Amino acid sequence: MLNIRNFSLGPLQTNAYLLTGVDPAKGIIIDPGMNPASLVRAIQDMEIEAILLTHAHFDHIGGVDEIRKLKNCPVYLHALEGDWLTSAKLNGSLMWPNVSPPITTDPAEFDLDEGQTLELIGNTFRVFHTPGHSPGSVSFLCGNDLFAGDVLFRLGVGRTDLPGGRERDLLDSIQGKLFKLDDDVTVYPGHGPRTRIGFERVNNPYVS
């Protein structure tokens, strides 16, 4: 059982996801973005078991420091972006001063890697390393729910023109991993509305 609440945070409208299982008092957060006040209010009386990061671009990590300190919970991130939490240059927050102040926080407590499984809130999350948008991008699959970060969107894909991005890697991640999932898997992206794997496999104009 997985309950999913979406919070659209910050100037880039980044999707943060608050997930709970059978016990509504325990949750995990995927990608707590900038200006997380609405998310912080929602977790006021909850135990947060973990913060999972699909990647470490500034718009996806803006709320990490506040929530980690508030809830004393560990952060999970792929090792290829292990330095990004501590560097405003690497996470991109220095590149857009009109959008974000410099963002830094402590390193992640745990690394993520391909094929790893995480047991959290009474559910199993399978980790896919899905680089292309960024070198350490990952996607999390729980049952038929996929949290894809900025890899796959409804009728779109993640941009590859940022440092560490690579178009060939992105297409390999989508075609070689995500499109091999069942048609009815629901995709919860880092921005915009949710979609389904079967719909994107047939209709997405960026993946042929």
Secondary structure by P-SEA (a helix, b strand, c coil): cbbbbbbbccccbbbbbbbbcccccccccccccccaaaaaaaaccccccbbbbcccccccccaaaaaaaacbbbbbbccccccccccccccccccccccccbbbbcccccccccccccccccbbbbbbbccccccbbbbbbccccccccccccccbbbbcccccccaaaaaaaaaaccccccccbbbbccccbbbbaaaaaccccccc
